[in-house]
């Protein structure tokens, strides 16, 4: 649980410097399930809030707009509680 919150906090503060693997880990810790991969595109779907994510790396790093997209979904649905 603590690792999930640390990763969430890191994404909030340094979204432009998050690795792609950290972004995928954050999505999975928020409840997203990996569905399939087509080339470099990884598709995730959340079973409860019915949101989908299409993530792809850029030189091993996460794309900042995709980090912001995931954070908005997490905040909108309360998937990770910060500070608890």
N, C-alpha and C positions, 0 to 999 in steps of 0.2 A: 504494500500500500504506500509506503513512504517513497519508494522508487517512482511510482506513478505520479505522485505529487511533485517530486523533484523534476521529472521530465516535463510535466505540465508547466511548472514555473519557468523552466529553461525556455520552453517554447514561447511563453509570454514575453520574456525579456530579450531573447536573442533569436527571434524567428528567422532572421536571414542567415544564421550560422548553425542551423540544425541539420544533422545528417539525415539522409533519406531513411536509413534503418531506424533512427530515433523517431522519425515521423510515423513510420509503420508501427513501431512499438507503442507509441502514444495512441494511435488509432485503435489498436487491439486492446490496450488497457482501458480505453473508453467504451469497450463493448463491441466494436466493429469486428466483423468476421471477414476474413480473406475469402473471396469468391473465386476469382480466377486471374490469370495474367495473360496479356496479349502483348508480346514484345516487352517493352519496358514499363508498360502501363499495368498497375496493380489495382484491381477493383475490390473495394470493401463495402459491405452493407451492414447496417445496424438492424438487428432483429426487432427491437422495440420501437425506436423512433422512426424507422423506415427511411432513413437517410442513406444515400450512396456517396462514395468517394472514389474518384479516379485519380490515383497518384502516380507520378512518374518522376524519376530523379533527373537532376541536372548536374552532371559531373560529380556524382556521389552525394550531393547536397539536396535538401528538400527545397522545392520552390517556395519562396516566401508567401505567395498568394494562396498556396495550398495549405500551408501552416495556419494562416489566418482563417481560411475556410473551415478547417477542422476545429480550431479554437471557438469559432462562432457557433458551430453545431454543439460542441461540448457545453458551452455556456447556455445556449438556448434551451437545451434539454436537461441541464444539470447532471451531466454524466460523470464529472469529476468535481468533488467539492474541495475547494482550496481552503487550507487552514484547518481542516478537520482531520 
